Amino acid sequence: MTAYAHDRSGLAVRTSELYLLLLCGVLLGYVLMGKGFAYLGVPPLYIGEIAFLAGVVVFLRTRCLAASLATLPALLLVAALVWVLLRTLPFVGEYGFDALRDSVIIMYGGFAFIVIGLLLEDGRRIKTVLRYYGIMLVSFPAMLVGFWLTKYWLDYIPLLYGPVPIVNIPASAVGTHLAGAMVFVLIGYRKMSPLWVVVWFATLVLVGATNRGATLAVIIPVGFAMLMLGRFRLMLITAVTAVCILTVLYVVESSLGQYDEAANSIERSVSAHQIVENAKSIITQSGQQTDGTKQWRLNWWQIIIDDTIHGSNFWTGRGFGINLAVADGFLETNSSNDQPTRSPHNAHMTILARAGVPGVVLWALVNVSWFGMLMGAMLTACARGHREWAKLFLFVGCYAAAILINATFDVVLEGPMQGIWFWCLFGFGIGSVMIYRAQPFAESPR
């Protein structure tokens, strides 16, 4: 890999290096500040859009346009981008900026090609990205503080720019990065102190009591990574310890007083009872509030299915720009926010509703082909004894899977905080696989 680099002018290379640093800084800002960081900029050019436009310029300078289209996931993504664009442009005149805002669920996929171009220009940037991410892990205690402030002190956080507090970190985003960080540590890319591990588990407890989808987004990818790494003993010890601690806390809480169900998801308490209620609601019925939010989603999703798969919008969907909450009769939401959501808390259903069956089929093919390519490369690397490459593909795949799991239960890919993260991981995965395949001896990525 150290020999994989195009012969480019010094200015072009330095520009790409500076942009890579900028992009990593933007991603870190989303981790530590959430929605507050997303509003940095001058409407309608926020920090995400500024990074995207600058990235397009850098991508064109890499001269890797043709090469970036050399894989099936990339070609399918282009097809999805074109289809979404066709279902967006007719509605810009009627809905204005809302149409463009709704389309970013797929249109942020442009970041994937920017990242692919950066890696193909110089394969050594894989090491740079991993080094940057390792540095980012040190800031995880700050994410815990930001999440705690968001949950309990949101009304007291100042609004320096935009309509939201400067720090506003949703539980879904925290769960995503908890999964990615733990997989990064498990594969041995960075060793963390016992204090960092304590902070990680403390953050997981806070997430577990707040958001079910985010909890699954941590448990499933981390569990899969442990299985693939052969860490069966560690997985068993961790699971048994967690169950024992939760059981003891549940008994103690029951003896001290009665559990009062929260009025909404924002007010869910950090307690063993709440964690158990959240877990029960995933597989069966639980309390009125937790089960109510699940049924609220299921009812909306059924309306979308009836309108598209079994209805008149099979081929086209409703398009991008219309407020789905109003159109489907879900103006009153389960959120404490006065403004209704525009999304049915499921990225797949959002794409189905707005882009029709062709759109959701393309979306499914994009993800299946990408994960298939990444897992195929991981198995090939394992068979050849290239364990560091295999670990790299496992890390990227688990991180992206965490975001997709979140996107199945929450508004995730529709915004820049996790949408840009997902598509950057998507491009990083494609670029890494392409570089691995181009290596004469498939050297280590580290």
Disulfide bonds with the S-S distance in Angstrom:
none
